[in-house]
Amino acid sequence: MAANPSPLRCHALSKDTILESKSIKMGAYKYIEELYKKKQSDVLRFLARVRVWEHRHLTS
């Protein structure tokens, strides 16, 4: 029995295909800037936690 790919993976692949076909490239800074516009995003909250952890460990 063949394993079905997860819907999330298929969705991500189709988005990549769309982006490549339109040849839209987004740099890291622009990506973070767009995330910052949506301040409640999971990625932004994760990055904030990493920064706090790093700051806490560098100052001690």
C-alpha positions in Angstrom: 0.0 0.0 0.0 1.6 3.3 -1.1 1.8 6.1 1.5 -0.1 9.2 0.6 1.8 12.5 0.9 0.5 14.8 3.6 -1.8 17.6 2.4 0.5 20.1 4.0 3.5 18.9 1.9 1.4 19.0 -1.3 0.2 22.5 -0.5 3.8 23.6 0.1 4.9 22.1 -3.1 2.2 23.8 -5.1 3.0 27.2 -3.5 6.7 26.7 -4.5 5.7 25.8 -8.0 3.5 29.0 -8.3 6.3 31.2 -6.9 8.9 29.7 -9.3 6.6 30.1 -12.3 6.1 33.8 -11.5 9.8 34.1 -10.6 9.1 35.9 -7.4 12.0 35.8 -5.0 11.9 37.0 -1.4 15.0 37.6 0.7 15.2 36.8 4.4 14.8 40.5 5.4 11.7 40.9 3.3 10.3 37.7 4.7 10.8 38.8 8.3 9.4 42.2 7.5 6.2 40.6 6.1 5.9 38.4 9.2 6.3 41.4 11.4 3.2 43.0 9.8 1.3 40.0 11.2 2.6 40.2 14.8 0.7 37.2 16.0 2.3 34.7 13.6 3.8 31.5 15.1 7.2 32.1 13.3 7.5 35.6 14.8 6.7 34.3 18.3 9.3 31.6 17.9 11.9 34.0 16.7 11.2 36.2 19.7 11.6 33.3 22.0 14.9 32.4 20.4 16.2 36.0 20.8 15.2 36.1 24.4 16.9 32.7 25.1 20.0 33.9 23.3 20.1 37.2 25.2 19.6 35.4 28.5 22.5 33.1 27.8 24.9 35.6 26.4 24.5 38.1 29.4 25.2 35.5 32.1 
